[in-house]
Amino acid sequence: MGHPGRRRDPRRGALQRAARHHALSTAVHRGGYVRLAQTIPVVAGRLVLGTWQGLFLAEHRRAPHRRQLVLHVSGE
């Protein structure tokens, strides 16, 4: 609700929709810079990574939501 006698700016709704769209499109663009799948060797139950390597999970959206991590294990 607004103030009585005050008119609502018709552009406000369009700006809010554009801001929501921008937040989602930004997350999509950022996601394009990172890998969505990765193969990592495991030997004797440990990740085989180089000295300066690490495994990082990142979320680019601001709104909370559920994610799933899917592991595919093959080999001996």
Residue pairs with C-beta under 8 A, 6 or more apart in sequence:
2 8
23 61
23 62
23 63
24 61
26 60
27 60
27 61
30 60
31 60
34 58
38 55
40 47
40 48
40 49
40 55
41 47
41 48
42 48
42 73
47 55
49 55
57 69
59 67
